[in-house]
Amino acid sequence: MSHWRATARPLTLPTRSFNLAALPSPRIIQGVLDLVADIAPDHLNVLDVSCKRGDLLRLLAARGFKVRGTNYESEPAAIDGIPIDGGVDLTDGLPFPDGSFDLVFLTEVIEHLENHKAAIFNLARVAKPGGRLIITTPNIMRLDSRLAFLLSGLHKTKRRQMPLDTPLAGMHRFHNFPIAFPILYYLLRQNGFEIERIGHSETKTIAYLLYGLMYPFVAANTAFRLIHRERRNPGWEPNRAMMRWMLDRRMLMEDTLLIRAKKTPTPAS
């Protein structure tokens, strides 16, 4: 891996340095950078899974991280000197030894994958104990997405509905497999991760209105289902931590879910 070193400067999104067209969105990338702004880059290995054109990796490399990427489709062996492994299917595994990376990124990818269980397992395998995993995905837990599902049976996933004549080989290009936060929380926990922070993304005006109208009912119902109804069942206590994240204002209002999780030495039971 190549190692870039730069003078100390804030880890922020440049406005002109390179093409942002391949990025999920400038706001999401800035939110990702904010999530790792407190992490010193020295000697830390970074992997961006399905990195597209490597724009996030360029930003991290400029900060001093040692970076590497993968892509599902065949890509050049390197992008601007950054090593990129092409033809890598996350759900089939990653071509790296256990515990290879201090920081692992999966930005706007998991909603394209059918097998969320395999994806989180493979990300956890290559993360070092004490390392971090950053995941971003369309936030179907936000209140306007919940309301849309109630009215139409379809969540808001920031991409149009897949045409029904799409070949099976091309279905991964659409957001067919959005993941609900309770499932993501469970998979992270079972693979040894604890959520540290939720980052910031875009918030639409309608989100403020719905939050004001619906929060008391959402909070009461969430507490009833996760706490009061489960008290007699063994193993219910971790529900308290999950409920705290589920009632976080960013969870209920923002378009994209940005999560930073830390890998503990041994998986949680």
C-alpha positions as CSV (number, residue, x, y, z in Angstrom):
1,M,0.0,0.0,0.0
2,S,1.1,3.5,-0.7
3,H,1.4,6.0,2.2
4,W,0.5,9.7,1.7
5,R,1.5,12.3,4.2
6,A,0.2,15.8,4.4
7,T,0.6,18.8,6.6
8,A,-1.9,19.1,9.4
9,R,-5.2,20.5,8.2
10,P,-9.0,20.0,8.8
11,L,-10.4,16.9,7.2
12,T,-13.0,18.7,5.0
13,L,-14.4,18.3,1.6
14,P,-12.5,20.3,-1.1
15,T,-14.6,22.3,-3.6
16,R,-12.4,22.0,-6.7
17,S,-9.8,19.4,-6.2
18,F,-11.4,16.6,-8.1
19,N,-14.7,15.4,-9.7
20,L,-17.4,14.7,-7.1
21,A,-19.7,13.1,-9.6
22,A,-18.9,9.6,-8.5
23,L,-19.4,10.4,-4.9
24,P,-22.7,9.4,-3.1
25,S,-23.2,13.2,-2.5
26,P,-21.0,15.9,-1.1
27,R,-23.0,16.1,2.1
28,I,-22.7,12.4,2.8
29,I,-19.0,12.5,2.2
30,Q,-18.6,15.5,4.5
31,G,-20.6,13.6,7.1
32,V,-18.3,10.6,6.7
33,L,-15.2,12.8,7.0
34,D,-16.6,14.4,10.2
35,L,-17.1,11.0,11.7
36,V,-13.3,10.3,11.5
37,A,-12.0,13.8,12.1
38,D,-11.0,12.9,15.6
39,I,-9.0,9.9,14.5
40,A,-5.2,10.5,14.0
41,P,-4.2,9.1,10.7
42,D,-0.6,7.9,11.5
43,H,0.0,4.3,10.6
44,L,-3.7,3.5,10.2
45,N,-4.8,1.3,7.3
46,V,-8.0,2.2,5.6
47,L,-10.3,0.1,3.3
48,D,-13.1,1.6,1.3
49,V,-15.3,-1.3,0.0
50,S,-16.9,-0.6,-3.4
51,C,-15.0,2.7,-3.6
52,K,-16.1,3.6,-7.1
53,R,-13.6,6.1,-8.4
54,G,-11.7,6.4,-5.2
55,D,-12.8,10.0,-4.3
56,L,-13.2,9.3,-0.6
57,L,-9.8,7.5,-0.6
58,R,-8.1,10.5,-2.1
59,L,-9.5,12.7,0.7
60,L,-8.3,10.3,3.3
61,A,-4.9,9.8,1.7
62,A,-4.4,13.5,1.6
63,R,-4.9,13.5,5.4
64,G,-2.2,10.8,5.8
65,F,-4.1,7.5,6.0
66,K,-2.7,4.4,4.2
67,V,-5.6,3.7,1.9
68,R,-6.9,0.8,-0.3
69,G,-10.1,0.2,-2.1
70,T,-12.2,-2.5,-3.8
71,N,-14.8,-2.5,-6.5
72,Y,-17.5,-5.0,-7.5
73,E,-17.0,-4.4,-11.2
74,S,-13.6,-4.6,-12.8
75,E,-11.6,-1.4,-12.4
76,P,-7.9,-0.4,-13.0
77,A,-5.4,-1.9,-10.6
78,A,-4.8,1.6,-9.2
79,I,-6.4,5.1,-9.2
80,D,-3.9,7.9,-8.9
81,G,-1.5,5.5,-7.1
82,I,-4.2,4.2,-4.8
83,P,-4.4,0.3,-5.0
84,I,-7.9,-0.8,-6.0
85,D,-8.9,-4.5,-6.1
86,G,-11.5,-5.1,-8.8
87,G,-14.0,-7.8,-9.1
88,V,-14.6,-8.1,-5.4
89,D,-18.0,-9.2,-4.2
90,L,-18.4,-8.2,-0.5
91,T,-20.9,-11.0,0.1
92,D,-18.5,-13.6,-1.1
93,G,-15.6,-12.3,1.0
94,L,-12.8,-9.8,0.9
95,P,-9.3,-10.8,-0.3
96,F,-7.4,-9.6,2.8
97,P,-6.2,-11.4,6.0
98,D,-8.2,-11.1,9.2
99,G,-7.7,-7.8,11.1
100,S,-6.0,-6.0,8.2
101,F,-7.6,-2.6,8.6
102,D,-8.0,0.1,11.3
103,L,-10.8,1.8,9.4
104,V,-13.3,0.2,7.0
105,F,-15.8,2.2,5.0
106,L,-19.0,1.0,3.3
107,T,-20.7,4.1,1.9
108,E,-24.1,3.8,0.1
109,V,-23.6,0.1,-0.7
110,I,-25.4,-2.1,1.7
111,E,-28.8,-1.2,0.3
112,H,-27.7,-2.8,-3.0
113,L,-26.8,-6.1,-1.3
114,E,-29.2,-9.0,-0.7
115,N,-27.1,-10.7,1.9
116,H,-26.6,-8.2,4.7
117,K,-25.5,-10.9,7.1
118,A,-22.5,-11.9,4.9
119,A,-21.6,-8.3,4.2
120,I,-21.3,-7.3,7.9
121,F,-19.5,-10.6,8.7
122,N,-16.9,-10.0,6.0
123,L,-16.4,-6.3,7.0
124,A,-15.9,-7.4,10.6
125,R,-13.4,-10.1,9.7
126,V,-10.9,-7.6,8.1
127,A,-11.4,-4.9,10.8
128,K,-8.8,-5.0,13.6
129,P,-10.0,-5.3,17.2
130,G,-10.5,-1.7,18.3
131,G,-10.9,-0.6,14.7
132,R,-13.8,1.3,13.3
133,L,-16.5,0.6,10.7
134,I,-18.2,3.5,9.0
135,I,-21.5,2.6,7.2
136,T,-23.8,4.9,5.3
137,T,-27.2,4.0,3.8
138,P,-30.5,5.5,3.0
139,N,-32.4,6.0,6.3
140,I,-35.7,4.2,6.0
141,M,-36.2,4.8,9.7
142,R,-36.8,8.5,9.2
143,L,-40.4,9.5,9.8
144,D,-41.3,10.6,6.3
145,S,-40.1,7.2,5.0
146,R,-42.2,5.4,7.7
147,L,-45.2,7.5,6.6
148,A,-44.6,6.7,2.9
149,F,-44.4,3.0,3.8
150,L,-47.7,3.3,5.7
151,L,-49.4,4.9,2.7
152,S,-47.9,3.0,-0.2
153,G,-46.0,0.0,1.1
154,L,-42.8,1.4,-0.2
155,H,-40.0,3.1,1.7
156,K,-38.1,6.2,0.5
157,T,-34.7,4.9,-0.6
158,K,-33.5,7.9,-2.6
159,R,-33.6,6.0,-5.9
160,R,-36.5,5.3,-8.2
161,Q,-38.3,2.0,-8.1
162,M,-36.4,-0.7,-10.1
163,P,-38.1,-1.3,-13.5
164,L,-39.5,-4.8,-13.6
165,D,-37.8,-5.7,-16.8
166,T,-34.4,-5.2,-15.2
167,P,-32.1,-8.2,-15.8
168,L,-31.2,-10.1,-12.7
169,A,-27.5,-9.2,-13.3
170,G,-28.3,-5.5,-13.1
171,M,-30.6,-5.4,-10.1
172,H,-27.7,-4.6,-7.8
173,R,-27.7,-1.1,-9.3
174,F,-31.0,-0.2,-7.5
175,H,-31.8,0.2,-3.8
176,N,-33.7,-3.1,-3.6
177,F,-32.5,-4.1,-0.1
178,P,-32.7,-1.2,2.3
179,I,-31.8,-2.3,5.8
180,A,-33.9,-1.3,8.9
181,F,-31.8,-0.1,11.8
182,P,-32.8,-2.8,14.3
183,I,-31.4,-5.5,11.9
184,L,-28.2,-3.5,11.2
185,Y,-27.8,-3.0,15.0
186,Y,-28.2,-6.7,15.6
187,L,-25.7,-7.7,12.9
188,L,-23.2,-5.2,14.1
189,R,-23.6,-6.4,17.7
190,Q,-23.3,-10.1,16.8
191,N,-20.1,-9.4,14.9
192,G,-18.4,-7.6,17.7
193,F,-19.3,-3.9,17.0
194,E,-20.6,-1.2,19.3
195,I,-22.1,1.9,17.8
196,E,-20.2,5.0,18.9
197,R,-21.8,7.8,16.9
198,I,-24.3,8.7,14.3
199,G,-23.2,11.3,11.8
200,H,-25.1,14.2,10.2
201,S,-26.7,14.3,6.7
202,E,-29.4,16.2,4.9
203,T,-32.7,17.1,6.7
204,K,-35.7,18.2,4.7
205,T,-38.2,20.7,6.0
206,I,-41.0,18.1,6.2
207,A,-38.8,16.2,8.7
208,Y,-39.2,19.0,11.3
209,L,-42.9,19.0,11.0
210,L,-43.3,15.2,11.3
211,Y,-40.8,15.1,14.2
212,G,-42.9,17.7,16.2
213,L,-46.2,15.9,15.4
214,M,-45.1,12.2,15.7
215,Y,-42.2,12.0,18.2
216,P,-44.3,11.5,21.4
217,F,-46.2,8.6,19.8
218,V,-43.1,7.1,18.2
219,A,-41.2,7.3,21.5
220,A,-44.1,5.8,23.5
221,N,-44.6,2.9,21.1
222,T,-40.9,2.2,20.7
223,A,-40.5,2.0,24.5
224,F,-43.5,-0.2,24.8
225,R,-42.3,-2.7,22.2
226,L,-38.6,-2.8,23.2
227,I,-38.8,-2.4,27.0
228,H,-42.1,-2.9,28.6
229,R,-43.3,-5.9,26.5
230,E,-39.9,-7.6,26.7
231,R,-39.2,-7.3,30.4
232,R,-40.1,-10.9,31.1
233,N,-37.9,-12.3,28.3
234,P,-34.2,-13.1,29.0
235,G,-31.7,-10.9,27.2
236,W,-34.0,-7.8,26.9
237,E,-31.6,-5.3,28.6
238,P,-29.6,-4.5,25.5
239,N,-32.8,-3.1,24.0
240,R,-32.3,0.0,26.1
241,A,-29.2,0.9,24.1
242,M,-30.9,0.2,20.8
243,M,-33.9,2.3,21.8
244,R,-31.6,5.2,22.5
245,W,-30.3,5.2,18.9
246,M,-33.7,4.6,17.5
247,L,-35.1,7.7,19.1
248,D,-32.1,9.8,18.2
249,R,-33.2,12.9,16.3
250,R,-30.9,12.1,13.4
251,M,-32.4,8.7,13.1
252,L,-35.9,10.1,12.9
253,M,-35.2,13.1,10.7
254,E,-32.2,12.8,8.4
255,D,-32.2,11.3,4.9
256,T,-29.0,9.2,5.3
257,L,-27.9,7.1,8.2
258,L,-24.2,7.5,9.0
259,I,-22.9,5.1,11.6
260,R,-19.5,4.8,13.2
261,A,-19.0,1.5,15.2
262,K,-16.0,0.2,17.1
263,K,-14.9,-3.4,17.0
264,T,-14.6,-4.9,20.5
265,P,-12.0,-7.7,21.2
266,T,-14.6,-10.4,21.3
267,P,-18.2,-10.6,19.8
268,A,-21.0,-9.7,22.1
269,S,-23.1,-12.6,23.3
